[in-house]
Amino acid sequence: MKTHAAAILVTLFLLTAGAVEAAGLQPFVAEFTVKYSFLSAGKTRLELKRDPAPGRWVMETRGDASFPASLVVSGTLVQTSWFEVADGGVQPLRFRFDDASETEQEDIALDFDWQGARATGNAKGKVVDAALLPHTQDPVSYQFAMMFALQNGREPGQLPMLDGPKIKVYDHTFLRKERIKTAAGTFDTVVYKSSREGSDRETHMWLAPSLGYFTVQVEQYRKGKRLFAMYLQKYRPGD
């Protein structure tokens, strides 16, 4: 269950892309309810802020588990990414994940060196020293890169992502257009599927073009069975 809770947060990073607009990034705060199968798994708060360094941003997600998930996941799971938009794309600089346990065995700390084209650090007890592929993302900056492409008239296509010792490449496929109702309002959306070769999991994302392709709903499946669902409850511009 603890691993599943961490996976929820990784997937939730796909939800923040509405802050990417043609005029540039805009700070925001968003709240989502999370379900594991058909049970409530808690709430998650996402906040995009400007970094003190010019042209850089900080994205933080904090997830609090509800009963019964709180029986196996105590505390608040936190993931943070520092990134910048450079050369027409998104480049991660640092990524941190704290799984809310007393040990650091499941934590992740990654640093990206784009001049040297390498990422180093630790992930769940394993040393990371990986050669970066072009446009490699961390689990948070990944969704900004995907939506940045859509908002600039491009398909997301393939995106490499690093959350451990090895880089994983995700494919994105357009599924359909759909109008859905959420606690934050009713939206016309485009639905995309994110999947990876060799994995039996896939993620479906409902993106609202009227909100700059902000994702208003996400569902993750394994072998056709729904594992997680995330629903937008609130959204407001940040400071």
Backbone hydrogen bonds, N-H to C=O, Kabsch-Sander energy under -0.5 kcal/mol:
donor,donor_aa,acceptor,acceptor_aa,energy
5,A,1,M,-2.4
6,A,2,K,-1.9
7,A,3,T,-2.1
8,I,4,H,-2.0
9,L,5,A,-1.5
10,V,6,A,-2.0
11,T,7,A,-2.5
12,L,8,I,-2.3
13,F,9,L,-0.9
13,F,10,V,-0.8
14,L,11,T,-2.1
15,L,12,L,-2.1
16,T,13,F,-0.9
17,A,14,L,-0.5
19,A,16,T,-1.7
20,V,17,A,-2.1
21,E,19,A,-0.7
21,E,24,G,-0.8
24,G,21,E,-2.1
26,Q,19,A,-1.4
28,F,48,L,-1.0
29,V,236,R,-2.6
30,A,46,L,-2.5
31,E,234,K,-2.3
32,F,44,T,-2.4
33,T,231,Y,-2.2
34,V,42,G,-2.6
35,K,229,A,-2.8
36,Y,39,L,-2.7
37,S,35,K,-0.6
37,S,227,L,-3.4
39,L,36,Y,-2.3
41,A,34,V,-3.3
42,G,34,V,-0.8
43,K,64,D,-1.9
44,T,32,F,-2.2
45,R,62,R,-2.5
46,L,30,A,-3.0
47,E,60,E,-2.4
48,L,28,F,-2.3
49,K,47,E,-0.5
49,K,58,V,-3.0
51,D,56,R,-2.4
56,R,53,A,-1.8
57,W,83,F,-3.0
58,V,49,K,-2.9
59,M,81,S,-2.6
60,E,47,E,-2.5
61,T,79,Q,-2.5
62,R,45,R,-2.6
63,G,77,L,-2.7
64,D,43,K,-2.5
65,A,75,G,-0.6
69,A,66,S,-0.9
70,S,66,S,-1.5
71,L,68,P,-1.8
72,V,69,A,-1.6
73,V,69,A,-1.9
74,S,72,V,-0.5
77,L,63,G,-2.2
78,V,98,D,-2.2
79,Q,61,T,-2.0
80,T,96,R,-2.8
81,S,59,M,-2.3
82,W,94,R,-2.5
83,F,57,W,-2.0
83,F,81,S,-0.5
84,E,91,Q,-2.3
85,V,55,G,-0.9
86,A,84,E,-0.7
86,A,89,G,-2.5
89,G,86,A,-1.5
91,Q,84,E,-3.2
93,L,82,W,-3.2
94,R,82,W,-1.7
95,F,110,L,-2.4
96,R,80,T,-2.6
97,F,108,I,-2.6
98,D,78,V,-3.0
99,D,97,F,-0.5
107,D,104,E,-0.9
108,I,97,F,-1.9
109,A,122,N,-3.2
110,L,95,F,-2.7
111,D,120,T,-2.7
112,F,93,L,-2.7
113,D,111,D,-0.5
113,D,118,R,-3.1
114,W,112,F,-0.7
117,A,113,D,-0.8
118,R,113,D,-2.0
119,A,130,A,-2.6
120,T,111,D,-2.2
121,G,128,V,-1.8
122,N,109,A,-2.3
123,A,126,K,-2.8
124,K,107,D,-2.9
126,K,123,A,-1.5
128,V,121,G,-3.1
130,A,119,A,-2.5
132,L,117,A,-2.4
136,T,133,L,-1.8
137,Q,160,P,-1.9
142,Y,138,D,-2.1
143,Q,140,V,-0.9
144,F,140,V,-0.8
145,A,141,S,-2.2
146,M,142,Y,-1.9
147,M,143,Q,-2.4
148,F,144,F,-2.4
149,A,145,A,-1.6
150,L,146,M,-1.5
151,Q,147,M,-2.7
152,N,148,F,-0.7
152,N,149,A,-0.8
153,G,150,L,-1.7
154,R,149,A,-3.0
159,L,170,Y,-2.3
161,M,168,K,-3.3
162,L,137,Q,-3.1
163,D,161,M,-0.5
163,D,166,K,-0.6
168,K,161,M,-3.0
170,Y,159,L,-2.5
170,Y,168,K,-0.5
171,D,195,S,-3.1
172,H,157,G,-1.1
173,T,193,K,-2.4
175,L,191,V,-3.2
176,R,191,V,-1.0
178,E,189,T,-2.4
180,I,178,E,-0.5
180,I,187,F,-2.6
182,T,185,G,-2.6
183,A,232,L,-0.9
184,A,232,L,-0.7
185,G,182,T,-1.4
187,F,180,I,-2.9
189,T,178,E,-2.6
189,T,187,F,-0.5
190,V,207,L,-2.5
191,V,176,R,-3.3
192,Y,190,V,-0.5
192,Y,205,M,-2.2
193,K,173,T,-2.8
194,S,203,T,-3.1
195,S,171,D,-2.2
196,R,201,R,-0.6
199,S,196,R,-2.1
202,E,221,Y,-2.1
203,T,194,S,-2.6
204,H,219,E,-3.3
205,M,192,Y,-2.8
206,W,217,Q,-2.8
207,L,190,V,-2.8
207,L,205,M,-0.7
208,A,214,F,-3.0
211,L,208,A,-1.7
212,G,209,P,-1.9
213,Y,208,A,-1.8
214,F,208,A,-1.0
216,V,206,W,-2.4
216,V,214,F,-0.6
217,Q,206,W,-1.0
218,V,230,M,-2.0
219,E,204,H,-2.3
220,Q,228,F,-2.0
221,Y,202,E,-3.2
222,R,225,K,-2.6
223,K,200,D,-1.9
225,K,222,R,-1.9
227,L,220,Q,-3.4
228,F,220,Q,-1.2
229,A,35,K,-1.9
230,M,218,V,-2.7
231,Y,33,T,-2.2
232,L,216,V,-1.9
233,Q,31,E,-2.9
234,K,31,E,-1.5
236,R,29,V,-2.3
238,G,27,P,-2.4
